[in-house]
Amino acid sequence: MKSRLDELLSPDRLRDKWQEEEQPAPEETSVAPPEPDHPVALVERLEALAGARFPGATAHGLPVLIGRVRELVEQAYKGERGTDDCATAGEQAVDLAPVRKLLDQIEDLVEALDLGRRRR
């Protein structure tokens, strides 16, 4: 007479439970690469991320720097979102050096704020 434990742990019984159901292979679909975001949308995303990560960072000047970047980007890319005006504005000789400089300052400030958060 088999014991209850032998019955529960029998290889045949376990094998039945371990067999995976065959799942149909997922259909391959060709997905077009996403179109690049409009530069103003990228600044808005930066603003949202910074606000979520550093709430109350107004005293540190982060929102001010991001606001300046927004102004410069809006001036450089005056086209409406989703139109070809953005592409033509980007192809023109737009001086983005001030934007890069501000982004460097934002990066430095974010690193400093991160260090301050870690020490607490």
C-alpha positions in Angstrom: 0.0 0.0 0.0 1.4 3.4 -1.0 1.6 6.1 1.5 -0.2 9.4 1.0 3.2 11.2 0.7 4.4 8.9 -2.0 1.1 9.5 -3.9 1.4 13.3 -3.6 5.1 13.3 -4.7 4.9 10.8 -7.5 6.9 11.9 -10.5 3.9 11.3 -12.8 1.7 13.5 -10.8 4.3 16.3 -10.5 5.2 16.1 -14.2 1.5 16.7 -15.1 1.4 19.8 -13.0 4.7 21.1 -14.2 3.9 20.8 -17.9 3.3 24.3 -19.2 0.4 25.0 -21.4 1.6 25.8 -24.9 0.9 29.4 -25.5 0.6 30.7 -29.0 3.6 32.7 -30.2 2.8 36.4 -30.1 2.2 37.9 -33.5 5.0 39.9 -34.7 3.9 43.4 -35.7 6.1 46.0 -37.2 6.0 49.0 -34.9 7.2 52.3 -36.3 9.7 54.0 -34.2 8.1 56.8 -32.2 8.4 60.2 -33.6 10.7 62.5 -31.6 8.9 64.7 -29.1 8.5 68.4 -29.7 11.2 70.3 -27.8 8.6 72.2 -25.8 7.1 68.8 -24.7 10.5 67.7 -23.6 10.9 70.8 -21.4 7.4 70.2 -20.0 8.4 66.6 -19.1 11.6 67.9 -17.5 9.5 70.4 -15.5 7.1 67.6 -14.3 9.9 65.3 -13.4 11.8 68.0 -11.5 8.6 69.0 -9.7 7.9 65.4 -8.7 11.4 64.7 -7.6 12.1 67.9 -5.7 8.8 69.3 -4.4 9.3 72.8 -3.0 12.6 73.4 -4.8 11.5 76.9 -5.6 14.0 78.3 -3.2 16.8 76.5 -5.0 16.0 78.1 -8.3 15.2 74.9 -10.3 11.8 76.1 -11.6 13.4 79.4 -12.6 16.1 77.7 -14.7 13.5 75.4 -16.3 11.3 78.4 -17.0 14.2 80.1 -18.9 14.8 77.0 -20.9 11.1 76.9 -21.8 11.2 80.5 -23.0 14.2 79.9 -25.1 12.9 76.6 -26.6 9.5 78.2 -27.3 11.3 81.1 -29.2 13.5 78.7 -31.1 10.6 76.3 -32.0 7.6 78.4 -32.7 5.8 75.7 -34.7 2.7 74.1 -33.4 3.2 70.6 -32.0 2.5 67.9 -34.5 3.2 70.1 -37.5 6.2 70.3 -39.8 6.9 73.8 -38.6 8.9 72.3 -35.7 11.1 70.4 -38.2 11.8 73.5 -40.3 12.5 75.5 -37.2 15.0 72.9 -36.0 16.7 72.8 -39.4 17.2 76.6 -39.4 20.3 78.0 -37.8 19.0 78.1 -34.2 21.5 79.0 -31.5 20.9 76.5 -28.7 24.1 77.4 -26.8 22.1 79.3 -24.1 19.8 76.3 -23.7 22.7 73.9 -23.3 24.3 76.2 -20.8 21.0 76.4 -18.8 20.7 72.6 -19.0 24.2 72.2 -17.6 23.2 74.5 -14.7 20.1 72.4 -14.1 22.1 69.2 -14.1 24.5 70.7 -11.6 21.7 71.9 -9.4 19.9 68.5 -9.5 23.1 66.7 -8.5 23.5 69.1 -5.6 19.9 68.5 -4.5 20.3 64.8 -4.8 23.4 64.9 -2.6 21.4 66.9 0.0 18.6 64.4 -0.1 21.0 61.5 0.5 22.6 63.1 3.5 19.4 63.5 5.3 
